[in-house]
Amino acid sequence: MSQARSRRMIYQTDATRDKIILQAERCFADAGFFATQMKDIASAVGMSRNTLYRYYQDKTDLALAILERTLARMAEALAQQVTHALSAPGSGHLRLSQLLFSLNDQVNSVDERFVAEFDAYFSGARVPDDFRARLQASISIHNLAPLTELLSQGQADGSIRADFAPDLVMVTLINAIRALLQRLILRGQLLIETDTDALAAIPRLHLTLLLDGLKNQPSTAQTSATSASASPSPNPSPSPVAPIAPIAPIAPNEVTP
């Protein structure tokens, strides 16, 4: 641990740290992550900037602390709903569909906007060196295990395709849904691909397409065979086909030169 960080921690209290986090979240929600400065947060908390810097060395340090809490809160909420879905009636695919549409209708716009703006700002060379390590230390990936279990149940009951590992499907689903959501948050009213009136329907359409892709579809060959065996024959008693008479050989003098 650096000496500068050690000196800052000497003057820290949990109550003040929580107050800073709370006011910073409000500032980011009101003015946006990009426009909010440390002086704005210090003013909202009612402290000097020097005192604020004793707790967080810069805006990046403070933003990471908020991101850790935000993602942990979101993961905990997801785990609770998925745990409930594990014991609900119906196929795995049905329960997954109900879960994802329910989550879509309960999006915390404040948390999602902060994560979207954080990801937009901290990309490429701006990503802190300890970013991955800090998130791994503060967020338990075990909170996502129930979602993997739900996918496994769907594969076991035959309602979800089993040609992909459930943990890989879980990661793909979460990131696909979040990527579109963040795009709509940051650029929604400015998208030129469609009218603004249609934006509200896009998340549910996206979920429908993802869920359709997860359905356990029978192969084309199996479908054709099943259809052929199930469909009544148009001619249940066909007449026997007469044998074809052999073709007589052509004599040499009959060939046209």
Wavefront OBJ file of the C-alpha trace (Angstrom):
o trace
v 0.000 0.000 0.000
v 1.399 3.422 -0.937
v 2.307 5.972 1.752
v -0.144 8.463 0.241
v -2.997 5.947 0.542
v -1.941 5.082 4.093
v -2.007 8.745 5.095
v -5.467 9.154 3.569
v -6.840 6.155 5.463
v -5.713 7.578 8.827
v -8.351 10.302 8.585
v -11.193 8.141 7.262
v -14.396 7.139 9.031
v -17.050 4.786 7.707
v -19.839 7.287 8.288
v -18.116 9.991 6.265
v -17.220 7.538 3.506
v -20.856 6.444 3.210
v -21.962 10.077 3.102
v -19.528 10.820 0.285
v -20.740 7.810 -1.692
v -24.379 8.810 -1.229
v -23.854 12.411 -2.322
v -21.625 11.394 -5.210
v -24.298 9.024 -6.500
v -26.818 11.874 -6.358
v -24.464 14.248 -8.179
v -23.778 11.695 -10.910
v -27.515 10.997 -11.269
v -28.417 14.702 -11.486
v -25.597 16.085 -13.653
v -24.180 12.932 -15.228
v -20.861 11.248 -14.663
v -18.929 13.286 -17.237
v -20.032 16.717 -16.001
v -19.695 16.078 -12.265
v -16.429 17.242 -10.716
v -14.870 16.535 -7.344
v -15.593 20.087 -6.217
v -19.311 19.469 -6.861
v -19.255 16.379 -4.685
v -17.306 18.139 -1.918
v -19.875 20.929 -1.915
v -22.776 18.459 -1.774
v -21.182 16.638 1.170
v -20.344 19.891 2.935
v -16.582 19.438 3.134
v -13.502 20.920 1.532
v -11.892 19.316 -1.480
v -8.801 18.606 0.603
v -10.890 16.568 3.016
v -12.560 14.728 0.121
v -9.151 13.824 -1.302
v -8.233 12.219 2.012
v -10.878 9.605 1.220
v -10.581 9.349 -2.563
v -7.507 10.409 -4.468
v -9.445 11.422 -7.592
v -12.700 10.985 -9.466
v -11.589 7.589 -10.779
v -10.999 6.287 -7.262
v -14.422 7.509 -6.131
v -16.179 6.203 -9.236
v -14.686 2.749 -8.731
v -15.956 2.672 -5.155
v -19.455 3.537 -6.372
v -19.259 0.990 -9.198
v -18.324 -1.761 -6.747
v -21.392 -1.015 -4.626
v -23.667 -0.604 -7.633
v -22.685 -3.881 -9.304
v -22.846 -5.752 -6.002
v -26.346 -4.377 -5.426
v -27.449 -5.359 -8.935
v -25.950 -8.857 -8.645
v -27.665 -9.428 -5.311
v -31.048 -8.372 -6.702
v -30.563 -10.649 -9.719
v -29.607 -13.610 -7.535
v -32.735 -13.222 -5.397
v -35.070 -13.250 -8.403
v -33.271 -16.139 -10.081
v -33.401 -18.172 -6.867
v -37.180 -17.701 -6.848
v -37.370 -18.772 -10.511
v -35.525 -22.012 -9.725
v -38.482 -23.303 -7.707
v -41.267 -21.889 -9.901
v -43.413 -24.227 -12.024
v -42.900 -24.713 -15.741
v -40.072 -25.575 -18.073
v -36.660 -24.018 -17.726
v -37.190 -21.948 -20.855
v -40.538 -20.659 -19.621
v -39.110 -19.670 -16.240
v -36.101 -18.010 -17.872
v -38.432 -16.030 -20.149
v -40.559 -14.892 -17.234
v -37.453 -13.906 -15.294
v -35.846 -11.846 -18.059
v -39.031 -10.001 -18.964
v -39.653 -9.269 -15.279
v -36.114 -7.910 -14.872
v -36.591 -5.790 -17.984
v -39.683 -4.191 -16.429
v -37.853 -3.489 -13.150
v -34.679 -1.835 -14.445
v -33.124 0.626 -11.992
v -32.466 3.458 -14.417
v -30.171 5.339 -12.013
v -27.858 2.365 -11.466
v -27.881 1.365 -15.128
v -27.110 4.930 -16.258
v -24.158 5.152 -13.910
v -22.748 1.822 -15.136
v -23.304 2.885 -18.754
v -21.559 6.226 -18.290
v -18.747 4.615 -16.308
v -18.141 2.034 -19.052
v -18.254 4.729 -21.728
v -15.653 6.857 -19.939
v -13.347 4.167 -18.564
v -12.404 2.274 -21.699
v -9.174 1.592 -23.496
v -6.207 3.340 -21.872
v -8.452 4.876 -19.204
v -9.220 1.537 -17.541
v -7.495 1.541 -14.119
v -4.753 -1.048 -13.683
v -6.456 -2.680 -10.706
v -9.958 -2.553 -12.190
v -10.525 -6.311 -12.601
v -8.913 -7.168 -9.262
v -11.037 -4.640 -7.378
v -14.284 -5.900 -8.885
v -13.377 -9.526 -8.217
v -12.643 -8.648 -4.595
v -15.905 -6.784 -4.048
v -18.430 -8.764 -6.127
v -19.065 -12.447 -5.634
v -19.537 -14.255 -8.935
v -21.413 -16.889 -6.932
v -24.405 -14.521 -7.081
v -24.704 -15.500 -10.743
v -24.629 -19.253 -10.068
v -28.447 -19.537 -9.758
v -28.853 -18.238 -13.325
v -26.475 -20.918 -14.581
v -28.480 -23.494 -12.630
v -31.724 -22.291 -14.229
v -30.184 -22.717 -17.675
v -28.997 -26.201 -16.693
v -32.529 -27.121 -15.615
v -33.844 -25.997 -18.989
v -31.267 -28.112 -20.766
v -32.143 -31.095 -18.593
v -35.888 -30.845 -19.302
v -35.262 -30.352 -23.031
v -36.673 -26.833 -23.339
v -33.288 -25.093 -23.766
v -30.731 -26.139 -26.354
v -27.884 -28.123 -24.861
v -25.143 -27.515 -27.434
v -23.610 -24.690 -25.350
v -22.241 -24.689 -21.809
v -24.754 -23.029 -19.441
v -22.135 -20.808 -17.807
v -21.118 -19.453 -21.214
v -24.765 -18.852 -22.111
v -25.220 -17.002 -18.802
v -22.300 -14.647 -19.492
v -23.496 -14.068 -23.057
v -27.055 -13.289 -21.974
v -26.045 -10.832 -19.263
v -23.637 -8.922 -21.479
v -25.900 -8.906 -24.534
v -28.802 -7.487 -22.529
v -26.607 -4.930 -20.762
v -24.910 -3.821 -23.995
v -28.214 -2.939 -25.671
v -29.556 -1.322 -22.512
v -26.481 0.876 -22.201
v -26.708 1.825 -25.867
v -30.309 2.925 -25.417
v -29.460 4.836 -22.232
v -26.596 6.753 -23.806
v -27.928 7.232 -27.329
v -31.634 6.410 -27.187
v -33.146 9.655 -28.430
v -30.297 10.150 -30.901
v -30.518 6.790 -32.663
v -31.108 7.355 -36.373
v -31.988 3.731 -37.185
v -35.590 4.081 -35.990
v -38.175 6.540 -34.756
v -37.988 7.537 -31.113
v -41.526 6.213 -30.610
v -40.256 2.676 -31.271
v -37.410 2.750 -28.733
v -39.492 1.425 -25.849
v -40.259 -1.790 -27.751
v -36.635 -2.627 -28.561
v -35.598 -4.233 -25.216
v -38.517 -6.661 -25.221
v -37.953 -7.493 -28.884
v -34.304 -8.133 -28.067
v -35.272 -10.528 -25.282
v -37.694 -12.351 -27.571
v -34.962 -12.904 -30.155
v -32.477 -14.115 -27.535
v -34.986 -16.483 -25.974
v -36.055 -17.860 -29.354
v -32.422 -18.642 -30.058
v -32.192 -20.618 -26.809
v -35.152 -22.855 -27.576
v -34.298 -26.487 -28.138
v -35.279 -26.801 -31.786
v -35.379 -30.249 -33.439
v -33.066 -30.698 -36.406
v -34.351 -30.185 -39.915
v -33.987 -33.869 -40.711
v -35.885 -34.882 -37.609
v -38.601 -32.342 -38.345
v -38.975 -33.611 -41.901
v -39.130 -37.233 -40.799
v -41.656 -36.442 -38.116
v -43.791 -34.452 -40.520
v -43.694 -37.226 -43.105
v -44.726 -39.881 -40.622
v -47.441 -37.723 -39.110
v -48.986 -36.481 -42.382
v -51.624 -38.683 -44.049
v -50.625 -39.987 -47.444
v -52.558 -38.348 -50.319
v -52.942 -41.792 -51.971
v -53.236 -44.402 -49.210
v -53.625 -47.324 -51.707
v -51.468 -46.545 -54.705
v -51.806 -48.734 -57.817
v -48.852 -51.025 -58.455
v -46.398 -49.615 -60.968
v -46.021 -51.695 -64.129
v -42.491 -52.935 -64.810
v -40.543 -51.047 -67.456
v -39.982 -53.057 -70.633
v -36.339 -53.535 -71.662
v -35.064 -51.276 -74.447
v -34.115 -53.130 -77.669
v -30.548 -52.558 -78.899
v -30.076 -50.283 -81.909
v -28.769 -51.957 -85.065
v -25.618 -50.443 -86.607
v -27.409 -49.496 -89.847
v -30.033 -47.527 -87.886
v -27.486 -45.049 -86.511
v -27.532 -41.762 -88.407
v -24.014 -40.751 -89.505
l 1 2 3 4 5 6 7 8 9 10 11 12 13 14 15 16 17 18 19 20 21 22 23 24 25 26 27 28 29 30 31 32 33 34 35 36 37 38 39 40 41 42 43 44 45 46 47 48 49 50 51 52 53 54 55 56 57 58 59 60 61 62 63 64 65 66 67 68 69 70 71 72 73 74 75 76 77 78 79 80 81 82 83 84 85 86 87 88 89 90 91 92 93 94 95 96 97 98 99 100 101 102 103 104 105 106 107 108 109 110 111 112 113 114 115 116 117 118 119 120 121 122 123 124 125 126 127 128 129 130 131 132 133 134 135 136 137 138 139 140 141 142 143 144 145 146 147 148 149 150 151 152 153 154 155 156 157 158 159 160 161 162 163 164 165 166 167 168 169 170 171 172 173 174 175 176 177 178 179 180 181 182 183 184 185 186 187 188 189 190 191 192 193 194 195 196 197 198 199 200 201 202 203 204 205 206 207 208 209 210 211 212 213 214 215 216 217 218 219 220 221 222 223 224 225 226 227 228 229 230 231 232 233 234 235 236 237 238 239 240 241 242 243 244 245 246 247 248 249 250 251 252 253 254 255 256 257
